[in-house]
Amino acid sequence: MEKESKIIVGFKTVVLGLCLYIIELLSLPVFGILQKMQTNGDGFYSDFWKYAGVQPYPVIFILTGIMIVLGIALIILGYKDKK
């Protein structure tokens, strides 16, 4: 891969990962509302941050984090090759 293209792909990957991370955080209240509707209010967390530990969110957050780290690695490799 060309030096500049590594940097561009890495930057796009990081931006996409950060956008996904924001969407995931914003979907926590939606997940809580859906669970409240399905369980008639039983077992409902009033603090939406607790849903970050409920599956599948931990796996999704880990995969998004890996995507961001890979993007950063591509940026670093691109700048190393450039020098």
C-alpha angles and dihedrals in degrees: 000000000000119000096245093043091054089054093046094047090046092050092048090048092052092047092048091048092051091048090051090048091054091048090050091052092047091051093059093086090047089052089050093050091049091050091048090052093049096047099038089242096307114131092009117151114220088197106070093200088073088067089066087076095049117096130286092026098072090054092046092050091049093050091048090050091051089051091053092047091050090051091051090048090053091051091050092047091049092053092045091053090047093060 
